[in-house]
Structures are given as C-alpha cells and as structure tokens.
C-alpha cells in the first residue's frame, strides 16, 4: 500500500511540472505595433519559427510566425 501511494504521488508531481504555461510578455509586429500579451513558454532550445500567445487569461490561444513579427 505504501508503494502505491508513493507511486501515485510521484505521478502527480511529474504531471504538474510537465504543463506549459503562459508568461507575461510582448511582441512587435512588422508595422512596429507593440502587443502586450501572454506568451506560451515552451522552453525553446533554438530560435522558434512560431509561438502561441493570448491577449488575456481568458481569451483564445493565437499563434504568430517570425515572418509577421520583428521580436518577442
């Protein structure tokens, strides 16, 4: 029984760390318009070609590509 509870606790901890979250940030569009938003943190190892963002916590998830933005 003790091993079962330990295994269950370990799985819960692992799944809670595996979730990606949105962090406050901004990006600049090609027309120099600055957009304050929440950017999905995906722990990129290299420069991404696209990223996901939300304008507010409750809004729907959007995506942008590096062809459409100057920086984020």
TAJOMO-V127231 format. One record per pair of residues at least 12 apart in sequence whose C-alpha atoms are under 8 Angstrom apart, sorted by the first residue. I is the first residue (numbers start at 1). J is the second residue. If there is no record, write none. Layout:
i=(I;I)
j=(J;J)
This chain:
i=(20;20;20;21;21;21;22;22;22;22;22;22;23;23;23;23;24;24;24;24;25;25;25;25;26;26;26;27;27;27;27;28;28;28;28;29;29;29;29;30;30;30;32;36;37;37;37;37;38;38;38;38;38;39;39;39;39;40;40;48;49;49;50;50;50;50;51;51;51;52)
j=(40;41;42;40;41;42;38;39;40;41;53;54;38;39;40;41;36;37;38;39;37;38;39;72;38;39;72;69;70;71;72;69;70;71;72;68;69;70;71;68;69;70;70;55;53;54;55;56;53;54;55;56;57;51;52;53;54;52;53;66;65;66;63;64;65;66;63;64;65;64)
